[in-house]
Amino acid sequence: MTRLLTALLLTLAVSAATADPASSCDSLGSLRWLLGDWVADGSKTTFHESWAEVAPHTFEGAGIERAKPDGSIKGGEVLRLVEMAGGVFYLSKVTHNELPIAFRLTECADGRFVFDNPAHDFPRRLEYVLAPDGRLTVNVSDGGEKGFSLNFARSASPGDPAPVLAAEDARFTAMVAADTGDMRRWFADDLVYVHSTGQVESRDQLIESITSGRTRYVAVTPIERQVVALGSAAAMVRGRGRFQVTAGGNALDLQIRYLAVYGKQDGVWRLRSWQSLRNP
């Protein structure tokens, strides 16, 4: 009996030591494969989702939907995965919601990760499924038949413009929403922002101008953009767009050419320099 008990305990100890850590659903380690950039190409829009590790227990992400073929923003959200209180939580903050929505990781096995929030209206369930070929399917649903799916492929090329443009789109969205937290996320600490009038502002000055209402970005619509890689952690965008702005009480509808310089910090593309010129 003693030998049998010893053998049983040894078997259990070995099994515990070799068990898949993802089965406990309480660690971000099981989701490390999600880090990086993903693109889903639809018939009318393109979805881009990117994730970066910003702290030992925190991943930050962004999701942007752009229309074809003009690249205008159809929607966006700031995302976060947080390991806390013995669990993993998925936070989603969209522009039209004042507060983020939280989902808890409830299932995590065989490449399938399910986040639930039964109290939310829609969605109530987010299901991330990693296929053996490396593709990612995201199912967004009410936990039943209502919902939709997005099929992502990893954007692996260092020169791929999609992550830079997704960061720019998220920045434009933050400026229109006058969201201080999001602007701090997308603006580098050493930002130099040159307006089309020649006025120069630092990051804090620009954020204060927007949040105070002195400068209000009503809508930003990119028209054409070219991304030029300046290495693995720097890029510039030569662009043209329509900027609808209220400044000094005056409503302006401007066609602007601009040059934006981005630097990659903690896995996130942040604006470091901006210079713009009004078209005649």
N, C-alpha and C positions, 0 to 999 in steps of 0.2 A: 504493500500500500504506500509506504514511504517513497519507494522508487517511482511509482506511478505519479504520485503527487508532485515530486520534484521535476519529473519530465513534463508534466502539464504546466507547471509554473514557468519552466524554461521556455516552452513553446509560446506561452502568452507574452513573455518578456521579449522574445525575438520578434513576434508579430507586432507588438507595440512600437518597437524600435524601427521597424521597416514600413510602418503604415504610411499611407499617403497623407501628408499634412493638410491637404485640401479638404479631407473628409470632415474636419472639425468646423469649417466655415468661420473661423475666428481670426484668420491671419491674411494680410495683404500678400503674403508670399505666394499664395495660390493663384494670385491674379497678376503676377509680375509679367507674364507673357503679353498682357494688354498694353504695356508701355510702348509708346511710339505713335505712328500716324497711320490712319486707316481711311480708305475712300470707298464709298458706295456710289456707283454710277447708275442713276435711274433714267427713265425715258425723258423726263422733263426737268429734273433737278439732279444736282450732285450733292451728296452728303459727305462731310469730312469730320472725323472724330480723332482727337489726339490726346495722349496721356503722358504725363511726366511725373517722376517721383520728386517731390519737393521737400519731404521730411521722412524720417524712418517709418512713420505710421500714416502717411498721407500721400495720395496720388491726386494731382489736379489735371483736369481735362477741359476740353472745349468741343462743342458740337455746332457745326454751321451747315445750313442748307442754302445752296445757291441755285438760281434759276439758269436754265440753258436758253439761248446762248449768250445772254448779256452779262451773266455773272452777278446779277443783283441778289441781295440777301433776302431770302424768304423766311428765315427763322434762325435762331441761335440760342445756345444755352451754355452756361458755365457749369462744369461738373466737378465733383470731388468724391474720392473714395477714402474713407477714414476708418482706421482700426481703433476701436475704443469700447470700453465697457464690456469686454468679452465678446465683441462681435465686429462685423464689418458693415459699414453703412455707406450707401450711395446717395449723394446729395445732388439735386438738379435745380439750378436757378435760371428760369427763363425771364425775359424782359417784362412780360405782362403780369408776372406774379411778384408780389412784394417780398415774399419769403421763399426760401428753397423748400423743395419737397424731399423727404427722406424715405429711403427704402432700405430694408435690412436683408443681408445675404442669408438666405434660408436653405439653399441647396447648392452643393458644389461637388460634383463627381463626374468623371468621364468627360471632362471638357465642357460641362454644362454648369452655368452659374446663374442662379435665380435670385432676384431681389424683389421683395414683396412689401406692399403697403396697402393692406385691405381697407383702410379707412379713407383712402384717396378716391376721388371720383374716376379720373382716368389720367394716366394709366395706373393700374394697381400692381402690375407685374412687369418686370424687365428681365428678359432671359437672354444671356450671352452664351452662345454655343460656338466653341472652337472646333473646327473640322480637322481631321488628320492632315489635310493638305495645307493647313495654315490659314484658311479662310474663316471669316467670322460672320455669324448670323446673329442679328439682334432682333428679338421678337418683343414688340411692345403691345400689351393687351390689358384687358380688364380682368384677366384671370380665367376668361371663358372664350367665347367665339369672337368677340369684338377686338380688333387690333390690326396691326400691320407688321411687316418684316423688312429689314434692311440687310443686304448682303455686302459685306465689306471685304476688301483685299488690302493687305498691308502695303503701305507706300514706302518702299525700301530705298529708293534712289536718293542719295545725298543732295542731288540737284533738283529734286522734285519741288516745283513751286507751290504745290497745294498746302503744305503746312504754313508757309509764310503768308499766303493769301488768306488762309483760315484765321490766322492771328490778326491780320489786318481787318478782316470782316468783324471779328469779335471786338476789336478796338473801336471800330466805327459804331457798332451796336451799343457799346458801353458809353460812348460820348453822347449818342442820341438819348439814351436812357438817363444820362447824368448820374451814373452809378459810380460812386467814389471808389468802392472796393474793387470793382472790375477795372476801372481806369488805372488804379495803382498796380493791378496785376499786369496790364498790357503796356504801361509806360515804364521805361527804364528810369532808374534814379537820376541818371545824368542827361535826361532828355533835353534837347534844345529844339523848341517848336517855333518856326518862323511862319507867321501868318502871311496871307497874300497882300496885306497892307504894309508888310515890313516889320510889324511888331514882333518882338522876340519874347517868349515866355519859357520858364523852366517847367518841370513837371508839376510842382506844387502850385505855381501861378496859374497854369492852364486848368488844373483841376478846380481850383478855387473860382476861376472865372466861369467855368461851366456850371458848377454846383450852385453858385450865387445867382445864376440867371443872367449875368451881364452878357455872356455869349451862350446862345442856345443853338445846338445842332438839331434841326427839325428832321432832316433826312439826309442821308449820304448814299449816293448811287454810283458805284464805279462804272465807267464806260469802257475803258481799255487799260490793261495793266501788263507790264513786262517785269518778271522777276529775274534779277541777275545775282547769281551766287558769288559771294566774296570769300569763300572758304566754307568749312563745315559749320561755323558758328556765326556767320554774318551774311547778310543779303541786302540788296536794295531793290526798291520797286519804283519803276518809272510809270506814272499813272496819269489818268485823266478821269474826272468824274464831275457829277452834279452835286453841289453842296447847297442845301437849303438851310439858311442860318438866320437867326435873329440876333443882331448886335447893336447895342446902343438904342434899342427900341425900334430899329429899322429891320424890316423883313427883306432878306437878300436871297436871290436865286442865282447861284454862280456856277459857271463852267470853269473848272480849275485844273491846271496841270501841276503835278507835284512830284517830288523826289523824296522817298522815305527810306531810311536806313534802319535795319533791324539787327539786333544782336541776340543770340541764343544764350539764355541764362537759366540754369536749373531745368533745362529741357523745354523752356518756353521762349518763343520768339517775341521780344519786346522792342517797342519803338524807341530808338535812340536819337534820331534826327528827322526833322520834317521841314521841307521848304516848299512853298507853293506860290503860284502865279496865276492871276485871273486872266482868262482868255478875253481878247477884245470883244 
